[in-house]
Amino acid sequence: MDTLRGSLLMVLAMSAFALEDMFIKSAAASLPVGQILILFGLGGMAIFAAMARAQDHAAWHPGFGTRPMLWRSLAEVVGRLCFTLAIALTPLSSASAILQATPLVVAAGAVVFFGETVGWRRWLAIGLGFAGVLLILRPGLSGFEPASLFAVLGTLGFAGRDLATRAAPGDMSNSQLGFLGFAMLVAAGVIALGWTGGAVWPAPRNWLDIAAATVIGVVAYNALSGAMRAGEIAVIAPFRYTRLVFAMVLGVLVFGERPDTLTVIGSTIIVASGVFTLLRSRKA
């Protein structure tokens, strides 16, 4: 049941992240990415601090200074910053395709650090899910670009964050984890803005986009933290692929996109691989 709950939380998180991306994309049309990350991070910190107070505990947890949480913070900054640079310097399709390897890295890390057992059938299902991602994104074959290493580092950062979340102290609430995570968004935004410059005063529409992204992002982050602290990581992680399915639906409804046959086939493979890994875990 813990694995089922974690899987459902992961699906919820991915749907919320897809909505968050939609609002951030709107804001990024007129604001630098670093500035968006700073405002987004500050808003999320404020919400998670209020949630922690409502739960009768402080937003700051003494465990933030422990080794797993320090690694988590570093991984969060690396993931956010490097993937942002990858989006800025390389084709979005290539960067996104590399990012979808995160569940594979998390599954391997679960074996190394937590002693979880991953059979060949689950590895095959995870690999098929990744193949489905490639069918959707169809990254170009124009040759290796050195800047693509930023996407690789971003993938490692996000995987490290998820694994470190698993090692968080048991008495650390999701609100406290969220507060720390959004604080790292501010740090990543400061670094990015220092790199690019160009801060401007947001227009009213920008404030609305950032506010919506912040509220939805808090829901997504809270669900993701809960998912990574329940059940088997190797089973739950593949449900990250559903983010692409939700993004495709939003593309149709909001931006008028029409997915082609390969996109539909890839999405079906992704969902099927996630369901298969869940069924295998229940039989084990």
N, C-alpha and C positions, 0 to 999 in steps of 0.2 A: 504493500500500500504506500510506503514511503516513496518508492520508485515511481508509482503511478502519480502521486501528488506532485513529485518533482517534475515529471514530464508535463503535466498540465500547467504548472507554474512557468515552465520554460516556454510553452506555446503562448501563454498570456504575455510573457515578457517580450517575445519576438513580435507579436502583433502590436504591442505598445511601442516598441522600438521603431517599427515601420512607420507608425503615425508620427512619432517624434522626428524621424528623418524627413518626412514630408514638410513639417513646419520649419525645420532647420534649413532645408533647401530653399524654402520661400524667403527666409531671412537672409540667407547667404547671397541672394541676388544683389543686395545693396550694403551688406556689412561684411567686414573681414572675418574669417573663420575664428581667429584668435579672440576677437571681441565677443563673438557669439558664445564661445566656450566659457569665457569669463562670466558673462551675464547669466548663462545657463547654469554654471556651477554655483554662483552665488544664490540664485533662486532656489536650486535644489538643496543647498546647505540650510537655507532658512526653513524650508518645508520639513526636512528631516529633523532639524533641531526642535521644531514645534511638535513633531510626532513623538520625539523622545521625551519631551517635557510632559506630553499628554500621557505617556506611559510611566511617568514618575521616575525617570532616570535622566542623567545628563547626556547631552549629545556626545561629549568626549568620554571615551572609555580608556582606562589605563592600559588596556591591551593594545592600543594603537602603537605603543612603543616596542612591542614584541617583534621578534624576527619575522614571523610569517606576515604580520601586518605591514612591516616596513618593506618587505618584498612585494606585498600586494600593492602598496602605494607606488613603488617604483615601477612595477609592471603596468599599473593603470596609466601613469604618465607616459611611459614608453609606447603603450598601445595607442592611446589617443593621439599623441603627438606624431608618431611615425606614420600612422595610417592617414592622418590629415595631410602630411607631407606627400604620401603616396598618391592621394587623390589629386593634390595640386600639381604634381610633377609627372604622373604617368596616366595612361587612359584609365578611366573609372572601371571599365570592364575587367582589365587586367588586375587592378588592385583588389577589386571585389572577389575575383576568382581566387586569388591567393588567400584572402581573408577566410574563405570558406573552409580552409584546411584547419581552422581552429579546433573543431571537434576531434579531429584526428590527433592533434597535438595533446589535447586534454585527455583523450582516452589513453594515449601512451603514457602521459604523466601520471594518470591514475594507477596504472600498473606499476610504475617505478616508485612512486612516493606513497601510495596507499595500499599496495598489494592486492588490488582488485584483479579478478580473473576475466580476461576477454577471450572468448573462444573464436575459432576461425569463422564461424557463421556471422558473429557480430562484426568482426573485422570486414568481412565481405559486404555486409549490409552498409557499414559506414563508408566503405569504398564506393559502393553503388550510389549512395547518397551524394558523394562528392562528384561522381560522374554525372549525376543529374544536374548538379550545380553548373558543371562545365557545359552541359547541353543548353542551359538557359543563357549563360553569359557568353559562351563561345569566344574566349579570349583570342586575340590576334596572334598570328604566328610570324610576326615581323622581326623576331629576334629578341634576344635578351637585352633589357635596358637596366643599367646599373641602378637607376633610381627605384627600380622595383624591389630592391633590397629593403627599402623603407616599409613596403607592404609585408615583407617577410618578418621584419622586426616588430611591426604592429601586431601581426598574428601571434608571435611568440609572447608579446606583452599581454594581449587579451587572454591567452591560454594560461599564462602565469598568474594573472589576476584571478581567474576562475579557480585554479588549483589552490591558491593561497586562501581564497574565501572558504574553501573546504576545511582548512586548518585553523580557521578563526576560533577564538575562545568560545566555549559553549554558552557563556552568559552574555556574549556580545549580541545585541539585538540587530535586526535588519535595519532599524532606523539609524543606529550608530554606524553600521557598515555603509549605509547610504550617505550619511554625513561625510564620512571619510572619503568615499568615492567621488562625491561632487567637489570636495575640497581639492582633490587631485585634478579635476577638470579645470578648476581655476588656475592651478599651477601650469597645466598644459597650455591653457589659453594665454597666460602671461608669456610663456616661452614662444608660442606661435606668433603672438602679436609683436613681440620684440623682434622676431625674425622678419615679419612682413611689414609692420607699421600700418598706417592708414586708418586709424580709428576715427569714427564719425559718430555724430549724435543720431541715435535711431529714430526713424519716423514712427508715427503711431502704429502703422501696420507691422513694423518690425517688433515693437513691444508686444503686440498681440501674438505674433508668431512665437516669440521667445517664451512668453508666459504659457502658451498652450504646450509648447515643447517641454517646458520645465515640469508642468503638472503631469503630463503623460510620461515623461522621462522618470519621474519619481515612482510612478506605478510600475514601469518597466524594470527599473533598477531593484526595487523591492522584491518583485517577483523573481528576478534573476538570482538575487542573493538567496532567496528561499529555495529555489530549485537546486542550486549548487550545494546546499547543505542537507539535502534529502536524497536518500536512495543511492543507486549506483551511478557514478559520474559517466561511465562509458555508455550507459543506456540513455541517460537524460541528455547528454551533450548533442547527439545527432538531431534532436528536435530544434536546434538552432536553425537548421535548414528551412524551417517553416517561415522564417523571416522573409525569404525570397518570395514565397507564395503570397504572403500578405502584401508585400511591395508590388507584386504583379497585379493584384486586385485593386490596390490604390491607383496604380498606373492607369487601369482601365476606367475606373470611376471618376478620378480627379483630373487626369491628364489626357484622357481619350486615347490611350494606347491600345493596340490590338495585338496580343501575344500570338506568335505563330505556332506551328505544329510542334517544333522542337521545344519551345518554351513550355507548352502544355505537357509534353512527354516528360521533360526534365522535372517539372513540378510533381508529376505523378510518382516518379521514381523516388524523389526526396521523401514524400509523405509515406510511401510504401516501406522504405527502408527504416524510417523512424518507428512505424507501427510494428515491423518485424522485430526490431531490437527489444521493444517493450514486451511483445509476446514471448520472446525467448527468455527474458528475465523472469517472467511469471512462471515459466515451466521449470526453471532451474531450482 
